[in-house]
């Protein structure tokens, strides 16, 4: 099975010049754990993920317990923390050399990259353009499909 068989092909991206606040709001709105950072030519230049927002000295914020992203958005208006979130750009926080796989990558390749680099999602590239994302969620969904098919086959049920 290939990464393209399980990847999410509908996903949000963000520009390096977007603000941290925009990135956090977009991640919450789209229920993504990270966003590919795309330049004006449409090429991947980085990734920004939940982990990039933890313990940020630039934001002078220690993550609270619970849903720290939503708590972060709850920062009181007209405070230095909120102003830093409005002005700090994604390009200053993103991982500039994201781990990626090519469209020919197998699921085994994706899982190996996730394990080696301790990441929860990996962009799938075709000619330096992001065509999909494989996260742990997509892998779990693929596993569930395989298990359902195996169960149907063992009980003689056809679809």
N, C-alpha and C positions, 0 to 999 in steps of 0.2 A: 504494500500500500504506500502511496506517495503522499507527501505533504499537501499537494494540490487536491487530493481526495478528501481531506478533512479540514482544510484551511477555511477561515472566515474570509469571504471576499468582499464583504461590506463592512467598512470600518472608517473611523474618523482619523484624520491626520491634522497636523498643526505646523505652522511656520516657525522658524527659530526666533522671529521677531515678535511673536505673540507673547502676551504677558502670562506669568505664572497663574494668575487668577483665571484667565481664559482657559488655560490648560486644565486646571483643577475642575472648573465648571464643566468643560467638555468631557472629561473622564467620567464625572458623575452622571452627566446626561446620557452618555452612550454606554455606560456600564463597562467601560474598558479599563484594564489595569495599567495601560500605558498607551502612548500615542507615537506613531512614527512621525519624525520631524522631517518635513519635505521642503526642499529649496524651491525657488521660482521656476527651475527647469523640471520640477517634478521628481527629482532624485532624492533618495534617502540620505540625509546628512546626520541623523542621530535618532535616538529614542529618548522619550521622557516617560518615566514610570512612577508609580506610587512611591517606590523606594527613593527616588530622587528628591522627594519632598520631606523626607524624614530628617529630623535634627538639622535643619538648615540654619546655619549661623546668619546667613543673609536675611532670613525672615525673623530671626530672634524668636523662634517658636520651638518649644518642646512639645512633641505630640502628646495629646491627652489620651487617656484610656478610652476604649470604644472606637467609634468611627472617627478617626482623626481628620480625615479629609472634610467631612461635614462639619466637624468642630472648627477646623481651620477656616472654613467659609463663614462661620458664625462670629468671627472676630468683629468686635465693635467698630462701627464706622468712625472715621476721623481719628484713627490711631496710627502710630508709626508702622505697626505690623501690617495693617490694611494697605497703607500707602506703598510699602515695599512690594506687596503682592501685585499692586497695580502697575508698578514700574519695572520690576525685575522681569527679564525676558527668558523664555524657554531655552534659548541658545546658551545661556550661562549655566543652566542646570543639567541639560541633557547629556546623555552618554554619547560621545562623539564617534565612537567606533562600535556601533551596535552589532551584536551577533546576528547573523542572517543565514538563511539557507536558500539555495537555488530551487527553481521549480522542479528539478529532477530529483530532489532530496527525498529519501524514504522517511517513513515515520521513525524508523530506528535511528536515522541520522538526526532527526529533530530532537528526539528524547536524549540522545547522547550529548548534543549541544546544550540542551537545558541542564543536564546533570553536570557537565564539565564547567559551565559558566554560571550555574546557579541562577538561571533566569526562568521566568514563568511563561514567557511568550517569545516567539521568534518571527520576525517578518520573513515572508517568502518573496524572493526577488526574481524578476525577469529583466535582464539588461538594466540593472541598477534602479529599476522601478518596482515599488512595492505592489504586488498583485494580491497579497493575502497575508493573514496572520494566523499562526498556529499557537494557541495557548493551551494550558493544561485543560481548560474547559472543553476545547475541541477534541483533545485526545481522550478525555473521559467520555464524551458523546460517541466517538468512534468505537471505543471499547464497549459501551453499552449496546451499540448496534450489532457488533460482532457477537456479543454474548446472547442477544435476542435471537439472532440468526442461528447460532449453534443450538440454542434451546429448541427452536422450531424444527430444526433438522433432526434432532434426537427424538422428538415426539411425533415426527411425521407430518407436522402441520406445514402447509405451503401457503405462501402469500399471494 
